[in-house]
Amino acid sequence: KLEGPYAAKIQALWISCWNLGIVDHRSDTALNAFAVKQAIVSHANWIREQDDAGAVIEALKKMLERHGVSFQSKGGAEPAYTALPGYRVALAQWTALGASVTFGMSFARYVDTLVGCAPHDVSHNQWMNVMNALGRKVRAKKNERA
């Protein structure tokens, strides 16, 4: 099990990568192998310094950005919920699936159908449910192509 001051953030980004089909294994063992290379430590639990954590976090964020996740605000009058990481990852998953065509509904309608409320009312845990549900579909689609 990964521990330390940056473990939760690193794990959340790793699982987001898994849910977008970027990495093949969700396990802490796979994450540890990745983190060790990025931070040049013998185990991810040794990531205690901001510079080491930053190397891993930025590498994961760049991977997510290459797959459609935007971490930058557009600087407009966007609703606050659109800045939430769960929303941004789920929207990238939705886009990757071509889901509005596949499911015949909007992203907002899909979210409401899945968790029972509109995106602006979705909690952190509900976004995790949305990302996990879409992640299963992303990985299935990836496996079909393989």
N, C-alpha and C positions, 0 to 999 in steps of 0.2 A: 504494500500500500504506500502510495506517495504521501509524504508529509512535508510540512514546512510552510513558510509564510506565503509562498506563491503557488503552492500545489493546486488549490481550488481553481484558480484562474487558468493555469496551464491545462488542468484536466478538462475544464469547460471548453476551452478552445480546441483541445484534442477531440473531444466528443463531437463538437461541431464539425470538425474535419471528417470524422467518421460518418456523421449523418449526411454530409455532402458527397460521400463516396470518394473522398480524396485519399484517405488511408484505409487499409484493408482490415485492420484489427483495432478494436476499441480498448483492449486490455492495457493495464498499467505497465505491463512488461514491454509492450510495443511503444508506449509513450516514453518509458524510461530509455529505451534504445535511441529514440529520436532526441530526447532532451540531453542525453550524455554527449551526443555528437555536437549539438548546438552550443552547449554551455561548457564543454570540455571539462567535465567532472566525471567521477567514477560511478555515480548514481544520482538520479534526479533529486533524491532527498538532500543532497549536498547543495542544492540551489538555494542559497540563503542570502545572496547578495543581489542587489537590484540589477547590476550589469549582467550577471549570469541569467537571471530570470528574464531580463529584457531581450537577450539573444533568443531565447526559446519562444517567448511571447510574440516577438516581432516576426520570427520565422513562421509561426502558426498563422498569424494575422495575414501575412503576405500570401500564404497558401490559400486562405479563405478568400482574400481579395481577388486572386486569380480565378476563383470559381464564383464570382458574382456578389460576394458580401462586401458591402460598402461600410467602412467605419467612419467615414467623413460626413458631417452634416452638410446639407446642400445650402445652408445659410439663409433659407427662406422661412416662411411662416409654417413650417411643418408641424404636424401634431407631435407632441412629446413622445408618444408611444413608438413612433417610427425611429427613434434613436436607441431603442432597447435592442441589445444584442440578439435576443430571441426572435424578435420581429425581423431583424435584418437577415439572420441565417435562414429563417423559415421562408422569407420572401425569395432568397437566392435558390433555395430548394424548389420552391414553387416554379420559379422561372426555368430552372434546369429541367424540370419535368415537362415543361410546356403544359402545365396543369390546367390552365384555364380552358384549353382546348380538350385535353384528356378528360377532365372531370365535368366540363360543361358548366362551370360556375366560376365566380370571382374568388380571389384569394380571401377577401373578407367573409364571403359566404361560407367557404370551406372552413375557415377558422371558427365561425359561429356554429356550424354544424358539428364540428369536432368537440369544442369545449363549452358551447352554450352561451357565448357572448361575442360581441364585436371586438375587433382587434384593439380598440382603445380601452377596453375594460379587461383585457387578458392579463393575468398575473404572471409572475416569473415562472412558477411551477406549471401553469397552463402552457406557456410558451415552450417549456421543455417537452410537454406532451405533444404539442404540434410538431416540434422539430423531430421528435422520435418517430411519430407517425409518418411524416414525410420522409424521414431518413430510411425507413423500411422500404418505401416506394423507390427512392433514389437508388438504394443498393440492389433492389430487385431489377430495376431497369439496367443498371450497370452489369449485373450478372447475365441478363438476357443478351447483351451485346458481346460478352466475353466468349 
